[in-house]
Amino acid sequence: PYGDHRWINIGEERADAVQYARVLRLSNHLVSILRMKEHSTRSMTTMACNGKTTMVYVVLEGEISVIFSTTQFSAKKGDSFYILPKIDYNLSNEKARDAELSIIQSQYDGPLSAIPTVHPAPIVDS
């Protein structure tokens, strides 16, 4: 259903193991799709987005593990989660089935004192 999108290979171990496509860009938001092949991992950071970007994920297909700091959890089809600015994290598809996620990047321009200082990573199309 996403044949018209421009897919970018961003995998770390195998370039095509993780793919990213921008879907819609609004003034302070970016909607994208992330595809992860079976047994693939991607390190991320929201620092690349200027430290003011919250990442909201919705799992469209499959199941992934999310790891940041000392926290790890699984998210499966229909689940959603968010990563606050300045957080480094990993997304891992440990299953023998591909996973697909919708990503909403939302930039917050309010006072940074309202955002806890921790560390995640966004995917940015240059």
KOLPA-297117 format. One line per 10 residues: number of its first residue (from 1); their letters; for each residue x negated, y, z of C-alpha. Coordinates in pm, 1 decimal. Each point is the difference from the previous one (the first is absolute). Layout:
N
NUM = A = X/Y/Z | ... .
***
This chain:
126
1 = PYGDHRWINI = 0.0/0.0/0.0 | -304.6/231.5/23.7 | -138.4/-54.9/-351.3 | -19.5/372.3/-77.4 | -220.4/80.2/299.7 | -375.7/46.0/-28.2 | -150.0/-268.8/224.1 | -342.8/61.8/153.6 | -209.2/-290.0/126.3 | -119.3/82.3/353.3 .
11 = GEERADAVQY = -91.9/-342.9/136.0 | -318.8/-29.0/203.2 | -97.5/-363.5/-61.6 | 170.0/-35.7/-340.3 | 95.8/324.1/-173.4 | 339.8/-129.1/-117.1 | 88.8/-160.8/337.3 | 155.5/329.7/116.2 | 173.3/238.3/-240.5 | 146.0/346.3/54.2 .
21 = ARVLRLSNHL = 245.3/205.2/-209.3 | 135.2/348.0/64.1 | 378.2/12.5/-43.6 | 111.9/350.9/99.1 | -174.3/316.8/120.4 | 185.7/271.0/191.6 | -138.4/310.1/171.4 | -107.2/-167.5/326.5 | 76.3/-364.2/-81.7 | -135.9/-272.0/-225.9 .
31 = VSILRMKEHS = 184.1/-326.1/-68.9 | -210.4/-292.8/-124.2 | 0.8/-377.8/-35.7 | -275.6/-228.7/128.3 | -40.7/-356.9/-127.5 | -213.0/-246.5/193.2 | -83.4/-339.4/-144.1 | -15.3/-304.2/223.9 | -288.7/-6.9/248.3 | -104.6/363.6/-58.4 .
41 = TRSMTTMACN = -91.4/284.6/237.3 | -24.1/377.7/-35.9 | -162.1/241.9/247.5 | 187.1/329.6/17.9 | -31.4/342.2/162.0 | 230.9/299.5/26.8 | -308.5/222.1/35.9 | -33.8/8.2/-380.1 | 327.7/192.6/-9.8 | -133.1/297.0/201.5 .
51 = GKTTMVYVVL = 89.2/-139.0/342.2 | 361.9/119.2/-16.0 | 159.1/-291.6/-184.5 | 229.7/-261.3/150.0 | 31.7/-325.7/-197.4 | 338.9/-175.8/1.9 | 6.4/-353.9/-140.0 | 293.7/-220.2/-98.1 | -73.1/-363.0/-85.3 | 185.5/-79.3/-322.3 .
61 = EGEISVIFST = -130.1/-355.3/-51.7 | -210.8/-245.9/199.3 | -162.9/50.2/339.1 | -310.8/189.9/114.8 | -204.5/50.0/315.7 | -73.6/353.1/117.8 | -308.8/50.8/215.4 | -116.4/323.2/167.6 | -202.5/57.7/312.2 | 96.0/-285.0/233.9 .
71 = TQFSAKKGDS = 348.1/-45.3/-147.7 | 106.2/-261.8/-254.9 | 349.1/-85.1/-122.5 | 172.5/-167.7/-293.8 | 252.2/165.9/-229.8 | 218.8/-198.5/-239.7 | 251.5/83.9/-273.6 | 239.0/266.5/128.6 | -228.5/118.7/282.1 | -137.0/353.3/18.0 .
81 = FYILPKIDYN = -277.4/162.9/202.2 | -194.5/324.4/6.7 | -358.2/103.9/60.7 | -70.0/341.8/152.7 | -270.8/235.0/-132.1 | -367.3/-61.2/80.1 | 37.6/-378.0/32.8 | -220.7/-264.7/-165.8 | 185.2/-325.5/-66.3 | 0.3/-318.2/-206.3 .
91 = LSNEKARDAE = 276.9/-161.0/-197.7 | -44.1/-372.5/-53.1 | 204.2/-247.6/-201.5 | -97.3/-329.8/161.5 | 276.8/-195.8/-170.1 | -12.5/-207.4/-320.8 | 254.4/237.6/-154.6 | -32.6/353.0/-139.6 | 130.6/295.0/203.3 | 134.8/335.7/-115.5 .
101 = LSIIQSQYDG = 46.6/314.3/206.6 | 154.7/339.9/-55.5 | -206.4/284.3/145.8 | 126.8/345.1/91.6 | -279.8/244.3/80.6 | 134.7/300.0/187.7 | -218.5/300.0/77.2 | 71.3/177.6/326.7 | -92.6/367.0/15.4 | 98.3/65.0/361.7 .
111 = PLSAIPTVHP = -235.6/25.0/297.7 | -249.9/-285.6/7.5 | 17.1/0.3/380.2 | 330.9/-185.5/-37.6 | -179.7/-290.1/-174.7 | -202.8/-245.1/209.5 | -363.2/-33.0/-103.5 | -63.2/-356.4/-113.3 | -131.4/-123.9/-342.5 | 220.3/-159.1/-368.6 .
121 = APIVDS = -73.7/30.6/-380.7 | 207.9/95.8/-304.3 | -27.1/-98.4/-356.4 | -52.6/306.9/-212.0 | 11.6/8.3/-378.5 | -261.6/247.1/-120.3 .
***
